[in-house]
């Protein structure tokens, strides 16, 4: 049993004389530092008192922060100064003991794991297999609710919006947009009628309609009828990351996304001319009905917003 | 009576009631040996060891202010008609989350201070973690045996960034909502599972209302719990493996030199906790941050100019801005590489390389030794140069997150700023590497620069003979005395006993 003591780390009990240089404060003039710290503590105390006054009487946010912040700061500086200048300056040393155990102890652990594992668990292979299989299946099925219950499947929802054949263009308050509402060079954000108040209507269906001079419109093949009287309508969702393309530069006839500065031509099918957006903004085909209201010919021809795997 | 009192006192032993309490506790918990060893624990002194403390204490501030905020915040995305006291919003439709955030800022006494302190503490938290990590990297503190703690630390940083993002999204204001929209699109950009990922996280198409309670429970419970656990592990490993220290007189691989836990370090570090909390409170008092009542409720079709995320998201935003539009379309599938590369692949690679760096370095240098003495950044020129060039790359991306602001400021076109940033991001690491390496090598040769030259004293004897001799060294430099073990017992100065030696007792 004598060996048992050798493996224990001895704890050193040391003494030092009070006048040992290690035990002296770092400050050359401790009395002065002490006075300085005392002033800090008194000021801190006053600040805390003022915080009470600020809370009950003044109640302005900045007075609360100023008083409690100054108080904490002063007390903190005082404590650091006390620790640094008035406490034993040292230096003190501590031995670093090896982290590793002895080779025999390591072998004992490996042996215990291996032997007990092989002998006590390993010999009942069938039981072990059943247990492993059961826990494995549990792990898989336990993940189901976590995965599946969290939300609906995307299915086709990313491919369609609420725009239909004949949808009226309405503003956020539900007012229909008439052909005389916008002057040349004006812009409005519109939604399909009936969806201006819905989550999806706001986030997915949002469209910018801009009236430009009819002579400016560059007509692309298949889009001859899409921009009656110079009214062009584009999905407001940036094809980069889905921010609303909210900046209209009238002089340059461009739409700019404020998030990452993608730019799109207004007169030419919202072609991307600058920035990271990969595709033009999808255009909403418009027509003007007999009463002069703007309506959509159909849904967008392609999914709106940023790219995703199934987009194709 | 006086006699009996003195007798009672004597019966308690030399340490009185305190000693009795310690005895009682030690009999049951066995605290005396470990407790005293812990009180004697040595903390090396260097300013850079304080960076991790800033992170720790700003986390304390985050917890304290965060608990206050949960008392008033309503984690619900339901739209309600605002009936509160903030006149500009009265009668408008806002989410319960936004309404409660505005009300707690403007009408709860101390609420605005708490919210601003919380936001500032978060920015400081992530910032100090990054700077702390750079300190550990450039001084080689992550080397064997501390690879595990490096791993824990990198994961803490990732969790801190994640929780910061979740937290500033919660008020459901216009700026953070735009950030959420971007986060949603980034999830969508992941190949194969992207749309499912986005739908499951948000409970459907963007934005919905399910995300508010989900993000809330992640932000206030799950992630803080994981951070607390990892933080405990981080500190426990630090105590177990003891601190690293810079080389110096008396400092070896076998010891730690510095000041003891009790009472020196505990005073300094508690004081520092108060300083961190105090500075955060002063920032919260005088420096406005995230005034959500000015931004307004998030509406998917609204946006404002010069929107930027919190600083720690800057490098991602910058990379997204300067990335060319390389959408990849083939076989009926789309991979929006202009999003996937900067926002998924790049941070994935970056954080993974940072995580496995200790193992990588060990493999390349074949250095399998234990290291408790730190290196100066100049000592290991290659590592420092690699770290500096990665920093340059990420920093340039960070700068690129304000291309629009820079273009405005310099009165130049956005296009030229964008092209310039693309060039800078690509060349910055390659320019930084050789420069950093050269500086390190030059500095290695400066080791003796600034050292005092020997003074020669020339004297003339009466005979007219000149004698030259080295002058005695001036005694105005600080000589650190040899380090001693922390003394357990202090004896009176007057005592003449010679018991200053070390006595070892078996326990």
Interface residues (C-beta under 8 A of the other chain):
Chain A: X5 X8 X10 X11 X12 X13 X14 X15 X16 X17 X18 X19 X20 X21 X22 X23 X55 X59 X61 X62 X63 X64 X65 X66 X68 X69 X70 X71 X72 X73 X74 X75 X76 X77 X78 X79 X80 X81 X82 X83 X84 X87 X88 X90 X91 X92 X93 X94 X95 X96 X99 X147 X150 X151 X152 X153 X154 X157 X158 X172 X189 X199 X200 X202 X203 X204 X206 X236 X240 X241 X242 X243 X244 X246 X247 X258 X259 X260 X261 X272 X274 X275 X276 X277 X278 X279 X305 X306 X307 X308 X309 X310 X311 X312
Chain B: X33 X36 X37 X40 X41 X42 X109 X110 X111 X112 X113 X116 X117 X145 X178 X181 X182 X184 X185 X186 X188 X189 X190 X191 X192 X193 X194 X195 X196 X198 X199 X200 X201 X202 X203 X204 X205 X206 X207 X208 X209 X210 X240 X241 X242 X250 X253 X254 X255 X256 X257 X258 X259 X260 X263 X264 X265 X266 X267 X268 X270 X271 X272 X273 X274 X275 X276 X277 X278 X279 X280 X281 X282 X283 X284 X285 X286 X299 X300 X301 X302 X303 X304 X305 X306 X307 X317 X320 X321 X322 X323 X324 X325 X326 X327 X329 X332 X333 X334 X335 X336 X338 X339 X372 X403 X404 X414 X415 X418 X480 X481 X483 X484 X485 X486 X487 X488 X489 X490 X491 X492 X493 X495 X499 X500 X501 X502 X503 X504 X505 X506 X507
